[in-house]
């Protein structure tokens, strides 16, 4: 799969046909980054991240070090105060990246399941 060959600076948008395929694509991206001595951020559409942690463990990802792999909900990351603000999101990504680099990581890989963001935008007349 092409995601394992991703390098720092690449940006990929993926579409998938099933929840299993989605999980494989998103988790493969995180693993590719972690294997390259990068930190990783996973943004899930679920409100409870514990089942996500269990799924990641089942896929062979180590989830016990939040400095290396951070997991956030879509609401926490994209709309923490109920408002979608692109500039805040960009600042947040930069902050997480800078923190990762300061900790000695080579970069940051992000996987996000953005359905909640699209729902929010649709429900607030942003599409």
C-alpha positions, 0 to 999 in steps of 0.5 A: 500500500502506498501509505507505508511509502509516505514521507515527511511533507506528503499529504494524502486524502483517502477514501474507503469502502468499509470501516475495516478499510478505513481503520487499515488506512488510517492506522497504517499511516500512523504506523508509517510515521512511528516507524520513521521516528516521528510522533503521531496524532489520531483524530477520531470521530468517536466521543470515547477514545478507549475503544480506539485505543483497543483497536490500535493495540489489536493492529500492533500500535503502541498506545501507551506513550501520549508523547509519541501517539496522541489520540483526540476526538474530532470535537476536541480537535476541530470544534473544542468550543463549538466553533470550527476555526481553520486558523485555530486548527492550523495553530494547533497542528503547528504547536503539536508539530513544534512540540514533537520536534522539540522532543526529538521526533523527526516529524508528525504524522496525522490521521483523521476521520473527519466525518464529524467535521463535515457534519458540523459544517453541513449543520451550520450552513458551511457547505 
